[in-house]
Amino acid sequence: MPLDFTKHFVAVPTEFKLRNNTGCSWKVTVKLMNDRVTLDPGWATYAAVHQIKTGYMVTFKLLTPDTLKVIIFDDDGIEVVNKCGKHDEAFAAKD
């Protein structure tokens, strides 16, 4: 995530909830690394569970100061709709 994106925050949160197109939430830890905001613990598992592949485009929309809506498009530009399967309880966000 580009550092310029942080101008939308009063303070960059240490954790984000990622909400997908079916309303499921997932938590990821936020870290500042090499002038970038990175999504660390939780992101790799999210990407695997939601089957994000090379060539896919992922968009993020800020919903609240600590919640991002995630929309995934496949390599044909078609939105991917993933029903929430079994999430790793360590990363499933509680609403």
Phi and psi in radians as a Rosetta constraint file:
Dihedral C 1 N 2 CA 2 C 2 CIRCULARHARMONIC -1.085 0.35
Dihedral N 2 CA 2 C 2 N 3 CIRCULARHARMONIC 2.546 0.35
Dihedral C 2 N 3 CA 3 C 3 CIRCULARHARMONIC -1.064 0.35
Dihedral N 3 CA 3 C 3 N 4 CIRCULARHARMONIC -0.541 0.35
Dihedral C 3 N 4 CA 4 C 4 CIRCULARHARMONIC -1.030 0.35
Dihedral N 4 CA 4 C 4 N 5 CIRCULARHARMONIC -0.464 0.35
Dihedral C 4 N 5 CA 5 C 5 CIRCULARHARMONIC -1.073 0.35
Dihedral N 5 CA 5 C 5 N 6 CIRCULARHARMONIC -0.468 0.35
Dihedral C 5 N 6 CA 6 C 6 CIRCULARHARMONIC -1.215 0.35
Dihedral N 6 CA 6 C 6 N 7 CIRCULARHARMONIC -0.216 0.35
Dihedral C 6 N 7 CA 7 C 7 CIRCULARHARMONIC -1.130 0.35
Dihedral N 7 CA 7 C 7 N 8 CIRCULARHARMONIC -0.271 0.35
Dihedral C 7 N 8 CA 8 C 8 CIRCULARHARMONIC -1.432 0.35
Dihedral N 8 CA 8 C 8 N 9 CIRCULARHARMONIC -0.044 0.35
Dihedral C 8 N 9 CA 9 C 9 CIRCULARHARMONIC -2.010 0.35
Dihedral N 9 CA 9 C 9 N 10 CIRCULARHARMONIC 2.486 0.35
Dihedral C 9 N 10 CA 10 C 10 CIRCULARHARMONIC -1.164 0.35
Dihedral N 10 CA 10 C 10 N 11 CIRCULARHARMONIC -0.779 0.35
Dihedral C 10 N 11 CA 11 C 11 CIRCULARHARMONIC -2.508 0.35
Dihedral N 11 CA 11 C 11 N 12 CIRCULARHARMONIC 2.421 0.35
Dihedral C 11 N 12 CA 12 C 12 CIRCULARHARMONIC -1.214 0.35
Dihedral N 12 CA 12 C 12 N 13 CIRCULARHARMONIC 2.179 0.35
Dihedral C 12 N 13 CA 13 C 13 CIRCULARHARMONIC -1.199 0.35
Dihedral N 13 CA 13 C 13 N 14 CIRCULARHARMONIC 2.779 0.35
Dihedral C 13 N 14 CA 14 C 14 CIRCULARHARMONIC -1.514 0.35
Dihedral N 14 CA 14 C 14 N 15 CIRCULARHARMONIC -0.180 0.35
Dihedral C 14 N 15 CA 15 C 15 CIRCULARHARMONIC -2.578 0.35
Dihedral N 15 CA 15 C 15 N 16 CIRCULARHARMONIC 2.479 0.35
Dihedral C 15 N 16 CA 16 C 16 CIRCULARHARMONIC -2.068 0.35
Dihedral N 16 CA 16 C 16 N 17 CIRCULARHARMONIC 2.603 0.35
Dihedral C 16 N 17 CA 17 C 17 CIRCULARHARMONIC -1.711 0.35
Dihedral N 17 CA 17 C 17 N 18 CIRCULARHARMONIC 2.252 0.35
Dihedral C 17 N 18 CA 18 C 18 CIRCULARHARMONIC -1.741 0.35
Dihedral N 18 CA 18 C 18 N 19 CIRCULARHARMONIC 2.138 0.35
Dihedral C 18 N 19 CA 19 C 19 CIRCULARHARMONIC -1.938 0.35
Dihedral N 19 CA 19 C 19 N 20 CIRCULARHARMONIC 2.214 0.35
Dihedral C 19 N 20 CA 20 C 20 CIRCULARHARMONIC -1.661 0.35
Dihedral N 20 CA 20 C 20 N 21 CIRCULARHARMONIC -3.053 0.35
Dihedral C 20 N 21 CA 21 C 21 CIRCULARHARMONIC -1.270 0.35
Dihedral N 21 CA 21 C 21 N 22 CIRCULARHARMONIC -0.081 0.35
Dihedral C 21 N 22 CA 22 C 22 CIRCULARHARMONIC -1.903 0.35
Dihedral N 22 CA 22 C 22 N 23 CIRCULARHARMONIC 0.094 0.35
Dihedral C 22 N 23 CA 23 C 23 CIRCULARHARMONIC 1.601 0.35
Dihedral N 23 CA 23 C 23 N 24 CIRCULARHARMONIC -0.063 0.35
Dihedral C 23 N 24 CA 24 C 24 CIRCULARHARMONIC -1.216 0.35
Dihedral N 24 CA 24 C 24 N 25 CIRCULARHARMONIC 2.584 0.35
Dihedral C 24 N 25 CA 25 C 25 CIRCULARHARMONIC -2.091 0.35
Dihedral N 25 CA 25 C 25 N 26 CIRCULARHARMONIC 2.616 0.35
Dihedral C 25 N 26 CA 26 C 26 CIRCULARHARMONIC -2.495 0.35
Dihedral N 26 CA 26 C 26 N 27 CIRCULARHARMONIC 2.428 0.35
Dihedral C 26 N 27 CA 27 C 27 CIRCULARHARMONIC -1.818 0.35
Dihedral N 27 CA 27 C 27 N 28 CIRCULARHARMONIC 2.471 0.35
Dihedral C 27 N 28 CA 28 C 28 CIRCULARHARMONIC -2.345 0.35
Dihedral N 28 CA 28 C 28 N 29 CIRCULARHARMONIC 2.615 0.35
Dihedral C 28 N 29 CA 29 C 29 CIRCULARHARMONIC -1.526 0.35
Dihedral N 29 CA 29 C 29 N 30 CIRCULARHARMONIC 2.492 0.35
Dihedral C 29 N 30 CA 30 C 30 CIRCULARHARMONIC -1.842 0.35
Dihedral N 30 CA 30 C 30 N 31 CIRCULARHARMONIC 2.320 0.35
Dihedral C 30 N 31 CA 31 C 31 CIRCULARHARMONIC -2.329 0.35
Dihedral N 31 CA 31 C 31 N 32 CIRCULARHARMONIC 2.583 0.35
Dihedral C 31 N 32 CA 32 C 32 CIRCULARHARMONIC -1.706 0.35
Dihedral N 32 CA 32 C 32 N 33 CIRCULARHARMONIC 2.091 0.35
Dihedral C 32 N 33 CA 33 C 33 CIRCULARHARMONIC -2.513 0.35
Dihedral N 33 CA 33 C 33 N 34 CIRCULARHARMONIC 2.221 0.35
Dihedral C 33 N 34 CA 34 C 34 CIRCULARHARMONIC 0.882 0.35
Dihedral N 34 CA 34 C 34 N 35 CIRCULARHARMONIC 0.854 0.35
Dihedral C 34 N 35 CA 35 C 35 CIRCULARHARMONIC 1.051 0.35
Dihedral N 35 CA 35 C 35 N 36 CIRCULARHARMONIC 0.484 0.35
Dihedral C 35 N 36 CA 36 C 36 CIRCULARHARMONIC -2.369 0.35
Dihedral N 36 CA 36 C 36 N 37 CIRCULARHARMONIC 2.626 0.35
Dihedral C 36 N 37 CA 37 C 37 CIRCULARHARMONIC -1.608 0.35
Dihedral N 37 CA 37 C 37 N 38 CIRCULARHARMONIC 2.154 0.35
Dihedral C 37 N 38 CA 38 C 38 CIRCULARHARMONIC -2.002 0.35
Dihedral N 38 CA 38 C 38 N 39 CIRCULARHARMONIC 2.602 0.35
Dihedral C 38 N 39 CA 39 C 39 CIRCULARHARMONIC -1.711 0.35
Dihedral N 39 CA 39 C 39 N 40 CIRCULARHARMONIC 2.028 0.35
Dihedral C 39 N 40 CA 40 C 40 CIRCULARHARMONIC -1.875 0.35
Dihedral N 40 CA 40 C 40 N 41 CIRCULARHARMONIC -1.949 0.35
Dihedral C 40 N 41 CA 41 C 41 CIRCULARHARMONIC -0.905 0.35
Dihedral N 41 CA 41 C 41 N 42 CIRCULARHARMONIC 2.220 0.35
Dihedral C 41 N 42 CA 42 C 42 CIRCULARHARMONIC 1.917 0.35
Dihedral N 42 CA 42 C 42 N 43 CIRCULARHARMONIC -0.610 0.35
Dihedral C 42 N 43 CA 43 C 43 CIRCULARHARMONIC -1.160 0.35
Dihedral N 43 CA 43 C 43 N 44 CIRCULARHARMONIC -0.801 0.35
Dihedral C 43 N 44 CA 44 C 44 CIRCULARHARMONIC -1.054 0.35
Dihedral N 44 CA 44 C 44 N 45 CIRCULARHARMONIC -0.713 0.35
Dihedral C 44 N 45 CA 45 C 45 CIRCULARHARMONIC -1.184 0.35
Dihedral N 45 CA 45 C 45 N 46 CIRCULARHARMONIC -0.728 0.35
Dihedral C 45 N 46 CA 46 C 46 CIRCULARHARMONIC -1.017 0.35
Dihedral N 46 CA 46 C 46 N 47 CIRCULARHARMONIC -0.842 0.35
Dihedral C 46 N 47 CA 47 C 47 CIRCULARHARMONIC -1.075 0.35
Dihedral N 47 CA 47 C 47 N 48 CIRCULARHARMONIC -0.686 0.35
Dihedral C 47 N 48 CA 48 C 48 CIRCULARHARMONIC -1.213 0.35
Dihedral N 48 CA 48 C 48 N 49 CIRCULARHARMONIC -0.829 0.35
Dihedral C 48 N 49 CA 49 C 49 CIRCULARHARMONIC -1.103 0.35
Dihedral N 49 CA 49 C 49 N 50 CIRCULARHARMONIC -0.655 0.35
Dihedral C 49 N 50 CA 50 C 50 CIRCULARHARMONIC -1.615 0.35
Dihedral N 50 CA 50 C 50 N 51 CIRCULARHARMONIC 0.157 0.35
Dihedral C 50 N 51 CA 51 C 51 CIRCULARHARMONIC 0.916 0.35
Dihedral N 51 CA 51 C 51 N 52 CIRCULARHARMONIC 0.806 0.35
Dihedral C 51 N 52 CA 52 C 52 CIRCULARHARMONIC -1.344 0.35
Dihedral N 52 CA 52 C 52 N 53 CIRCULARHARMONIC 2.165 0.35
Dihedral C 52 N 53 CA 53 C 53 CIRCULARHARMONIC -1.994 0.35
Dihedral N 53 CA 53 C 53 N 54 CIRCULARHARMONIC 2.853 0.35
Dihedral C 53 N 54 CA 54 C 54 CIRCULARHARMONIC -0.993 0.35
Dihedral N 54 CA 54 C 54 N 55 CIRCULARHARMONIC 2.320 0.35
Dihedral C 54 N 55 CA 55 C 55 CIRCULARHARMONIC 1.724 0.35
Dihedral N 55 CA 55 C 55 N 56 CIRCULARHARMONIC -0.259 0.35
Dihedral C 55 N 56 CA 56 C 56 CIRCULARHARMONIC -1.341 0.35
Dihedral N 56 CA 56 C 56 N 57 CIRCULARHARMONIC 2.658 0.35
Dihedral C 56 N 57 CA 57 C 57 CIRCULARHARMONIC -1.919 0.35
Dihedral N 57 CA 57 C 57 N 58 CIRCULARHARMONIC 2.344 0.35
Dihedral C 57 N 58 CA 58 C 58 CIRCULARHARMONIC -2.082 0.35
Dihedral N 58 CA 58 C 58 N 59 CIRCULARHARMONIC 2.230 0.35
Dihedral C 58 N 59 CA 59 C 59 CIRCULARHARMONIC -1.968 0.35
Dihedral N 59 CA 59 C 59 N 60 CIRCULARHARMONIC 2.628 0.35
Dihedral C 59 N 60 CA 60 C 60 CIRCULARHARMONIC -2.202 0.35
Dihedral N 60 CA 60 C 60 N 61 CIRCULARHARMONIC 2.316 0.35
Dihedral C 60 N 61 CA 61 C 61 CIRCULARHARMONIC -2.175 0.35
Dihedral N 61 CA 61 C 61 N 62 CIRCULARHARMONIC 2.234 0.35
Dihedral C 61 N 62 CA 62 C 62 CIRCULARHARMONIC -1.282 0.35
Dihedral N 62 CA 62 C 62 N 63 CIRCULARHARMONIC 2.044 0.35
Dihedral C 62 N 63 CA 63 C 63 CIRCULARHARMONIC -1.674 0.35
Dihedral N 63 CA 63 C 63 N 64 CIRCULARHARMONIC -0.797 0.35
Dihedral C 63 N 64 CA 64 C 64 CIRCULARHARMONIC -2.415 0.35
Dihedral N 64 CA 64 C 64 N 65 CIRCULARHARMONIC 3.001 0.35
Dihedral C 64 N 65 CA 65 C 65 CIRCULARHARMONIC -0.992 0.35
Dihedral N 65 CA 65 C 65 N 66 CIRCULARHARMONIC -0.332 0.35
Dihedral C 65 N 66 CA 66 C 66 CIRCULARHARMONIC -2.240 0.35
Dihedral N 66 CA 66 C 66 N 67 CIRCULARHARMONIC 0.304 0.35
Dihedral C 66 N 67 CA 67 C 67 CIRCULARHARMONIC -2.301 0.35
Dihedral N 67 CA 67 C 67 N 68 CIRCULARHARMONIC 2.251 0.35
Dihedral C 67 N 68 CA 68 C 68 CIRCULARHARMONIC -2.032 0.35
Dihedral N 68 CA 68 C 68 N 69 CIRCULARHARMONIC 2.328 0.35
Dihedral C 68 N 69 CA 69 C 69 CIRCULARHARMONIC -1.488 0.35
Dihedral N 69 CA 69 C 69 N 70 CIRCULARHARMONIC 2.282 0.35
Dihedral C 69 N 70 CA 70 C 70 CIRCULARHARMONIC -1.935 0.35
Dihedral N 70 CA 70 C 70 N 71 CIRCULARHARMONIC 2.212 0.35
Dihedral C 70 N 71 CA 71 C 71 CIRCULARHARMONIC -2.131 0.35
Dihedral N 71 CA 71 C 71 N 72 CIRCULARHARMONIC 2.269 0.35
Dihedral C 71 N 72 CA 72 C 72 CIRCULARHARMONIC -1.947 0.35
Dihedral N 72 CA 72 C 72 N 73 CIRCULARHARMONIC 2.301 0.35
Dihedral C 72 N 73 CA 73 C 73 CIRCULARHARMONIC -2.065 0.35
Dihedral N 73 CA 73 C 73 N 74 CIRCULARHARMONIC 2.400 0.35
Dihedral C 73 N 74 CA 74 C 74 CIRCULARHARMONIC -1.354 0.35
Dihedral N 74 CA 74 C 74 N 75 CIRCULARHARMONIC -3.100 0.35
Dihedral C 74 N 75 CA 75 C 75 CIRCULARHARMONIC -1.242 0.35
Dihedral N 75 CA 75 C 75 N 76 CIRCULARHARMONIC -0.103 0.35
Dihedral C 75 N 76 CA 76 C 76 CIRCULARHARMONIC -1.713 0.35
Dihedral N 76 CA 76 C 76 N 77 CIRCULARHARMONIC 0.025 0.35
Dihedral C 76 N 77 CA 77 C 77 CIRCULARHARMONIC 1.444 0.35
Dihedral N 77 CA 77 C 77 N 78 CIRCULARHARMONIC 0.228 0.35
Dihedral C 77 N 78 CA 78 C 78 CIRCULARHARMONIC -1.642 0.35
Dihedral N 78 CA 78 C 78 N 79 CIRCULARHARMONIC 2.326 0.35
Dihedral C 78 N 79 CA 79 C 79 CIRCULARHARMONIC -1.105 0.35
Dihedral N 79 CA 79 C 79 N 80 CIRCULARHARMONIC 2.331 0.35
Dihedral C 79 N 80 CA 80 C 80 CIRCULARHARMONIC -1.613 0.35
Dihedral N 80 CA 80 C 80 N 81 CIRCULARHARMONIC 2.207 0.35
Dihedral C 80 N 81 CA 81 C 81 CIRCULARHARMONIC -1.927 0.35
Dihedral N 81 CA 81 C 81 N 82 CIRCULARHARMONIC 2.010 0.35
Dihedral C 81 N 82 CA 82 C 82 CIRCULARHARMONIC -1.965 0.35
Dihedral N 82 CA 82 C 82 N 83 CIRCULARHARMONIC 2.098 0.35
Dihedral C 82 N 83 CA 83 C 83 CIRCULARHARMONIC -1.279 0.35
Dihedral N 83 CA 83 C 83 N 84 CIRCULARHARMONIC 2.588 0.35
Dihedral C 83 N 84 CA 84 C 84 CIRCULARHARMONIC -1.208 0.35
Dihedral N 84 CA 84 C 84 N 85 CIRCULARHARMONIC 2.048 0.35
Dihedral C 84 N 85 CA 85 C 85 CIRCULARHARMONIC -1.601 0.35
Dihedral N 85 CA 85 C 85 N 86 CIRCULARHARMONIC -2.615 0.35
Dihedral C 85 N 86 CA 86 C 86 CIRCULARHARMONIC -1.381 0.35
Dihedral N 86 CA 86 C 86 N 87 CIRCULARHARMONIC 1.940 0.35
Dihedral C 86 N 87 CA 87 C 87 CIRCULARHARMONIC -1.568 0.35
Dihedral N 87 CA 87 C 87 N 88 CIRCULARHARMONIC 2.596 0.35
Dihedral C 87 N 88 CA 88 C 88 CIRCULARHARMONIC -1.114 0.35
Dihedral N 88 CA 88 C 88 N 89 CIRCULARHARMONIC 2.068 0.35
Dihedral C 88 N 89 CA 89 C 89 CIRCULARHARMONIC -1.002 0.35
Dihedral N 89 CA 89 C 89 N 90 CIRCULARHARMONIC -0.438 0.35
Dihedral C 89 N 90 CA 90 C 90 CIRCULARHARMONIC -1.148 0.35
Dihedral N 90 CA 90 C 90 N 91 CIRCULARHARMONIC -0.433 0.35
Dihedral C 90 N 91 CA 91 C 91 CIRCULARHARMONIC -2.003 0.35
Dihedral N 91 CA 91 C 91 N 92 CIRCULARHARMONIC -0.183 0.35
Dihedral C 91 N 92 CA 92 C 92 CIRCULARHARMONIC -1.167 0.35
Dihedral N 92 CA 92 C 92 N 93 CIRCULARHARMONIC 2.190 0.35
Dihedral C 92 N 93 CA 93 C 93 CIRCULARHARMONIC -1.411 0.35
Dihedral N 93 CA 93 C 93 N 94 CIRCULARHARMONIC 2.425 0.35
Dihedral C 93 N 94 CA 94 C 94 CIRCULARHARMONIC -1.630 0.35
Dihedral N 94 CA 94 C 94 N 95 CIRCULARHARMONIC 2.214 0.35
